[in-house]
Amino acid sequence: MADVLAYKPRPGEIPTDPGVYRFRDASGRVLYVGKAKNLRQRLSNYFAPLRTLHERTRRMVTTAASVEWTVVPTDVDSLQLEYMWIKEFDPPFNVRYKDDKSYPFMAVTLGDEAPRVLVTRNRKIPGARYFGPYPKVWAVHETIDLMVMAFPIRTCSDASYKRAMQTGRPCFPGQIGKCGGPCSMTVTIEEHRAMVDDFVAFMAGGDERFTRELTKRMLAASAAMDYEAAAKYRDKLSAIEAVLGKSALVLASDEDADLFGIAEDELAAAVQHFVIRGGRVRGVRALTIEKEIDITSAELVDQVLQQAYGDAQDVPRRILVPTLPDDAAELELWLRERRGKKVEIAVAQRGQRADLMRTASLNAQQALIRHKTRRTTDYVARTQALTDLQDALGMTEAPLRIECFDISHLGGTNVVASMVVFEDGLARKDQYRSFNIAETTDDTDSMYQVLRRRLAYLDRPEELEIIDPTTEDVVAEDLGEATARRKPRFAYPPQLLLVDGGKPQVEAAARALRDAGHTEIAVCGIAKRLEEVWLPGDDFPVILPRTSEALYLLQRLRDEAHRFAITHQRRKRRNDISSVLAEVPGLGAARIKVLLKHFGSVTALRAAEPGQIEEVQGIGPVLAQNIHTHLSTR
């Protein structure tokens, strides 16, 4: 693989203005959309030597065939344009959002002559004001039943309302006292609109002025011996207190805020969005995110806020996040345009806000675990996945044991491979293995070597195996000190070998199976870009439905093998000072050799101060500081 991309812009061609950029593939499809305060500075990161890029970023830039950019007047304009383009092109390498489910909302149809309150999952009712989301439908109905006792607004359907107004006979809910709209013939349209306004004001902030006013009226009616009116006020007061009692006061009573708790790993993230009005949690929404390119926590928060408020009608005055985005000031201006008032983005650092952030983050962490393992606990889903996989791959039996292999390296150095094992659709971490590859020509050669080494164990008699986690060949995960045991599990033959890659990797795996004399084992590969499943000898891939259990199982295997390979490579790189130093911009092989020769040992180099490093020939003050900073963080 060439270290310089063919479509890299010429020096000085990229402007230094703010703007939005797009990477496209050879067919013109937009692969990735991003924004930058300085286009030249940001894009130069993508055109750095490929060996220095994160693996998934490297996959994106090598898949792309061109890059284009649009200059905009301000950073806020770049936010808006980035959001519009992501919506329009749905780029596969941008983060992808998935709602855990379709949440029910309470909606008040303010655009109607006589607004009504209803439960809906439709967020596009013209002129409607939404509250929620609620975790369960029954919770919305329960809240509405309590609220209409205090604010008797219309609940009947549009057809019932129209019929009642034409005939002069109240709708059925009105006849039994469940609907207080104009069709009940007890209030005018103007009086009903005033009650709707009170209903919306209460739900928007839990305004406790209603509690104070009703209490005052109840006491006044009681003093005047109007006990019937006092009883009505008492019932309304009880209904309001019941609604308030459904959610505890988590912040100050005048606090309106949205709080985002986020948990993430290398491949996915989970978001818990708490909607807080009047100091109380009025709604909770959960999102899961698939990450295709390595992004920082600050960049992830930026993307989450764009997704949450791009089409939002209700933007609060304060947004609490775990990490402040780099362009927080621009985001605040962007959100101010939507709200019409000032919006503050802040980190929840102390007090009640920090406590609530910990709660939201804990919920997000649990949601991420559920997202990763949701189908593994379902025996029916696992069985269906194995059956579907057997049919799709033309196997004679279901693959009860599947081994997945992935190759990981840094620009051709520190090449490692991982093997993860799933039995009956469940991960068997005690049987994971990592391989170090000393010499190789490319990924296909690495795959061939690793599979030949693994398949060799199938032909060995069962014997006592000494496993030492410090060896450079086969390493078990999380074994601690060296142990001795029988090794039938590693010698147990899989029904299916899965490789991370497309046609070249699959052909290399098939060649390894033929040379090892184990053609009875099936093999396939899963290509990351389009999630295609490749079989040896086929010119076209197998396309599994996106919702199929079989594809989900293959994705889990591939992602787990990828995670395990990266973990092992990072562990190895920490012990390889040359690779660590190679990550410092401006430090080449010659200077690394001079550095190590000057200090005599890795320990001495790590202990050196920037001034001492600067004494080495060819090392300036800036580079010396960069070397010291880099080594101190590793």
MOSUL-V697287 format. One record per residue. N is the residue number from 1. SS is DSSP state (H for helix, E for strand, C for the rest). Layout:
n->N ss->SS
n->N ss->SS
This chain:
n->1 ss->C
n->2 ss->C
n->3 ss->C
n->4 ss->C
n->5 ss->C
n->6 ss->C
n->7 ss->C
n->8 ss->C
n->9 ss->C
n->10 ss->C
n->11 ss->C
n->12 ss->C
n->13 ss->C
n->14 ss->C
n->15 ss->C
n->16 ss->C
n->17 ss->C
n->18 ss->C
n->19 ss->E
n->20 ss->E
n->21 ss->E
n->22 ss->E
n->23 ss->E
n->24 ss->E
n->25 ss->C
n->26 ss->C
n->27 ss->C
n->28 ss->C
n->29 ss->C
n->30 ss->E
n->31 ss->E
n->32 ss->E
n->33 ss->E
n->34 ss->E
n->35 ss->E
n->36 ss->E
n->37 ss->C
n->38 ss->C
n->39 ss->H
n->40 ss->H
n->41 ss->H
n->42 ss->H
n->43 ss->H
n->44 ss->H
n->45 ss->H
n->46 ss->H
n->47 ss->C
n->48 ss->C
n->49 ss->C
n->50 ss->H
n->51 ss->H
n->52 ss->H
n->53 ss->C
n->54 ss->C
n->55 ss->H
n->56 ss->H
n->57 ss->H
n->58 ss->H
n->59 ss->H
n->60 ss->H
n->61 ss->H
n->62 ss->H
n->63 ss->H
n->64 ss->C
n->65 ss->C
n->66 ss->E
n->67 ss->E
n->68 ss->E
n->69 ss->E
n->70 ss->E
n->71 ss->E
n->72 ss->C
n->73 ss->C
n->74 ss->C
n->75 ss->H
n->76 ss->H
n->77 ss->H
n->78 ss->H
n->79 ss->H
n->80 ss->H
n->81 ss->H
n->82 ss->H
n->83 ss->H
n->84 ss->H
n->85 ss->H
n->86 ss->H
n->87 ss->H
n->88 ss->H
n->89 ss->H
n->90 ss->C
n->91 ss->C
n->92 ss->C
n->93 ss->C
n->94 ss->C
n->95 ss->C
n->96 ss->E
n->97 ss->E
n->98 ss->E
n->99 ss->E
n->100 ss->C
n->101 ss->C
n->102 ss->C
n->103 ss->C
n->104 ss->E
n->105 ss->E
n->106 ss->E
n->107 ss->E
n->108 ss->E
n->109 ss->E
n->110 ss->C
n->111 ss->C
n->112 ss->C
n->113 ss->C
n->114 ss->C
n->115 ss->C
n->116 ss->E
n->117 ss->E
n->118 ss->E
n->119 ss->E
n->120 ss->E
n->121 ss->C
n->122 ss->C
n->123 ss->C
n->124 ss->C
n->125 ss->C
n->126 ss->C
n->127 ss->C
n->128 ss->E
n->129 ss->E
n->130 ss->E
n->131 ss->E
n->132 ss->E
n->133 ss->E
n->134 ss->E
n->135 ss->C
n->136 ss->C
n->137 ss->H
n->138 ss->H
n->139 ss->H
n->140 ss->H
n->141 ss->H
n->142 ss->H
n->143 ss->H
n->144 ss->H
n->145 ss->H
n->146 ss->H
n->147 ss->H
n->148 ss->H
n->149 ss->H
n->150 ss->H
n->151 ss->C
n->152 ss->C
n->153 ss->C
n->154 ss->E
n->155 ss->C
n->156 ss->C
n->157 ss->C
n->158 ss->H
n->159 ss->H
n->160 ss->H
n->161 ss->H
n->162 ss->H
n->163 ss->H
n->164 ss->H
n->165 ss->H
n->166 ss->H
n->167 ss->H
n->168 ss->C
n->169 ss->C
n->170 ss->C
n->171 ss->C
n->172 ss->H
n->173 ss->H
n->174 ss->H
n->175 ss->H
n->176 ss->C
n->177 ss->C
n->178 ss->C
n->179 ss->C
n->180 ss->C
n->181 ss->C
n->182 ss->H
n->183 ss->H
n->184 ss->H
n->185 ss->C
n->186 ss->C
n->187 ss->C
n->188 ss->C
n->189 ss->H
n->190 ss->H
n->191 ss->H
n->192 ss->H
n->193 ss->H
n->194 ss->H
n->195 ss->H
n->196 ss->H
n->197 ss->H
n->198 ss->H
n->199 ss->H
n->200 ss->H
n->201 ss->H
n->202 ss->H
n->203 ss->H
n->204 ss->H
n->205 ss->H
n->206 ss->C
n->207 ss->C
n->208 ss->C
n->209 ss->H
n->210 ss->H
n->211 ss->H
n->212 ss->H
n->213 ss->H
n->214 ss->H
n->215 ss->H
n->216 ss->H
n->217 ss->H
n->218 ss->H
n->219 ss->H
n->220 ss->H
n->221 ss->H
n->222 ss->H
n->223 ss->H
n->224 ss->C
n->225 ss->C
n->226 ss->C
n->227 ss->H
n->228 ss->H
n->229 ss->H
n->230 ss->H
n->231 ss->H
n->232 ss->H
n->233 ss->H
n->234 ss->H
n->235 ss->H
n->236 ss->H
n->237 ss->H
n->238 ss->H
n->239 ss->H
n->240 ss->H
n->241 ss->H
n->242 ss->H
n->243 ss->H
n->244 ss->H
n->245 ss->H
n->246 ss->C
n->247 ss->C
n->248 ss->C
n->249 ss->E
n->250 ss->C
n->251 ss->C
n->252 ss->C
n->253 ss->C
n->254 ss->C
n->255 ss->C
n->256 ss->C
n->257 ss->E
n->258 ss->E
n->259 ss->E
n->260 ss->E
n->261 ss->E
n->262 ss->E
n->263 ss->E
n->264 ss->E
n->265 ss->C
n->266 ss->C
n->267 ss->C
n->268 ss->E
n->269 ss->E
n->270 ss->E
n->271 ss->E
n->272 ss->E
n->273 ss->E
n->274 ss->E
n->275 ss->E
n->276 ss->E
n->277 ss->E
n->278 ss->C
n->279 ss->C
n->280 ss->E
n->281 ss->E
n->282 ss->E
n->283 ss->E
n->284 ss->E
n->285 ss->E
n->286 ss->E
n->287 ss->E
n->288 ss->E
n->289 ss->E
n->290 ss->E
n->291 ss->C
n->292 ss->C
n->293 ss->C
n->294 ss->C
n->295 ss->C
n->296 ss->C
n->297 ss->H
n->298 ss->H
n->299 ss->H
n->300 ss->H
n->301 ss->H
n->302 ss->H
n->303 ss->H
n->304 ss->H
n->305 ss->H
n->306 ss->H
n->307 ss->H
n->308 ss->H
n->309 ss->H
n->310 ss->C
n->311 ss->C
n->312 ss->C
n->313 ss->C
n->314 ss->C
n->315 ss->C
n->316 ss->C
n->317 ss->C
n->318 ss->E
n->319 ss->E
n->320 ss->E
n->321 ss->E
n->322 ss->C
n->323 ss->C
n->324 ss->C
n->325 ss->C
n->326 ss->C
n->327 ss->C
n->328 ss->H
n->329 ss->H
n->330 ss->H
n->331 ss->H
n->332 ss->H
n->333 ss->H
n->334 ss->H
n->335 ss->H
n->336 ss->H
n->337 ss->H
n->338 ss->H
n->339 ss->H
n->340 ss->C
n->341 ss->C
n->342 ss->C
n->343 ss->C
n->344 ss->E
n->345 ss->E
n->346 ss->E
n->347 ss->E
n->348 ss->C
n->349 ss->C
n->350 ss->C
n->351 ss->H
n->352 ss->H
n->353 ss->H
n->354 ss->H
n->355 ss->H
n->356 ss->H
n->357 ss->H
n->358 ss->H
n->359 ss->H
n->360 ss->H
n->361 ss->H
n->362 ss->H
n->363 ss->H
n->364 ss->H
n->365 ss->H
n->366 ss->H
n->367 ss->H
n->368 ss->H
n->369 ss->H
n->370 ss->H
n->371 ss->H
n->372 ss->H
n->373 ss->H
n->374 ss->C
n->375 ss->C
n->376 ss->C
n->377 ss->C
n->378 ss->C
n->379 ss->H
n->380 ss->H
n->381 ss->H
n->382 ss->H
n->383 ss->H
n->384 ss->H
n->385 ss->H
n->386 ss->H
n->387 ss->H
n->388 ss->H
n->389 ss->H
n->390 ss->H
n->391 ss->H
n->392 ss->H
n->393 ss->H
n->394 ss->C
n->395 ss->C
n->396 ss->C
n->397 ss->C
n->398 ss->C
n->399 ss->C
n->400 ss->C
n->401 ss->E
n->402 ss->E
n->403 ss->E
n->404 ss->E
n->405 ss->E
n->406 ss->E
n->407 ss->E
n->408 ss->E
n->409 ss->E
n->410 ss->E
n->411 ss->C
n->412 ss->C
n->413 ss->E
n->414 ss->E
n->415 ss->E
n->416 ss->E
n->417 ss->E
n->418 ss->E
n->419 ss->E
n->420 ss->E
n->421 ss->E
n->422 ss->E
n->423 ss->E
n->424 ss->C
n->425 ss->C
n->426 ss->E
n->427 ss->E
n->428 ss->C
n->429 ss->H
n->430 ss->H
n->431 ss->H
n->432 ss->C
n->433 ss->E
n->434 ss->E
n->435 ss->E
n->436 ss->E
n->437 ss->C
n->438 ss->C
n->439 ss->C
n->440 ss->C
n->441 ss->C
n->442 ss->C
n->443 ss->H
n->444 ss->H
n->445 ss->H
n->446 ss->H
n->447 ss->H
n->448 ss->H
n->449 ss->H
n->450 ss->H
n->451 ss->H
n->452 ss->H
n->453 ss->H
n->454 ss->H
n->455 ss->H
n->456 ss->H
n->457 ss->H
n->458 ss->H
n->459 ss->H
n->460 ss->C
n->461 ss->C
n->462 ss->C
n->463 ss->C
n->464 ss->E
n->465 ss->E
n->466 ss->E
n->467 ss->E
n->468 ss->C
n->469 ss->C
n->470 ss->C
n->471 ss->C
n->472 ss->C
n->473 ss->C
n->474 ss->E
n->475 ss->E
n->476 ss->E
n->477 ss->C
n->478 ss->C
n->479 ss->C
n->480 ss->C
n->481 ss->C
n->482 ss->C
n->483 ss->E
n->484 ss->E
n->485 ss->E
n->486 ss->E
n->487 ss->C
n->488 ss->H
n->489 ss->H
n->490 ss->H
n->491 ss->H
n->492 ss->C
n->493 ss->C
n->494 ss->C
n->495 ss->C
n->496 ss->E
n->497 ss->E
n->498 ss->E
n->499 ss->E
n->500 ss->E
n->501 ss->C
n->502 ss->C
n->503 ss->H
n->504 ss->H
n->505 ss->H
n->506 ss->H
n->507 ss->H
n->508 ss->H
n->509 ss->H
n->510 ss->H
n->511 ss->H
n->512 ss->H
n->513 ss->H
n->514 ss->H
n->515 ss->H
n->516 ss->H
n->517 ss->C
n->518 ss->C
n->519 ss->C
n->520 ss->C
n->521 ss->C
n->522 ss->E
n->523 ss->E
n->524 ss->E
n->525 ss->E
n->526 ss->E
n->527 ss->E
n->528 ss->C
n->529 ss->C
n->530 ss->C
n->531 ss->C
n->532 ss->E
n->533 ss->E
n->534 ss->E
n->535 ss->E
n->536 ss->C
n->537 ss->C
n->538 ss->C
n->539 ss->C
n->540 ss->C
n->541 ss->C
n->542 ss->E
n->543 ss->C
n->544 ss->C
n->545 ss->C
n->546 ss->C
n->547 ss->C
n->548 ss->C
n->549 ss->H
n->550 ss->H
n->551 ss->H
n->552 ss->H
n->553 ss->H
n->554 ss->H
n->555 ss->H
n->556 ss->H
n->557 ss->H
n->558 ss->H
n->559 ss->H
n->560 ss->H
n->561 ss->H
n->562 ss->H
n->563 ss->H
n->564 ss->H
n->565 ss->H
n->566 ss->H
n->567 ss->H
n->568 ss->H
n->569 ss->H
n->570 ss->H
n->571 ss->H
n->572 ss->H
n->573 ss->H
n->574 ss->H
n->575 ss->C
n->576 ss->C
n->577 ss->H
n->578 ss->H
n->579 ss->H
n->580 ss->H
n->581 ss->H
n->582 ss->H
n->583 ss->C
n->584 ss->C
n->585 ss->C
n->586 ss->C
n->587 ss->C
n->588 ss->C
n->589 ss->H
n->590 ss->H
n->591 ss->H
n->592 ss->H
n->593 ss->H
n->594 ss->H
n->595 ss->H
n->596 ss->H
n->597 ss->H
n->598 ss->H
n->599 ss->H
n->600 ss->C
n->601 ss->C
n->602 ss->H
n->603 ss->H
n->604 ss->H
n->605 ss->H
n->606 ss->H
n->607 ss->H
n->608 ss->C
n->609 ss->C
n->610 ss->H
n->611 ss->H
n->612 ss->H
n->613 ss->H
n->614 ss->H
n->615 ss->C
n->616 ss->C
n->617 ss->C
n->618 ss->C
n->619 ss->C
n->620 ss->C
n->621 ss->H
n->622 ss->H
n->623 ss->H
n->624 ss->H
n->625 ss->H
n->626 ss->H
n->627 ss->H
n->628 ss->H
n->629 ss->H
n->630 ss->H
n->631 ss->H
n->632 ss->H
n->633 ss->C
n->634 ss->C
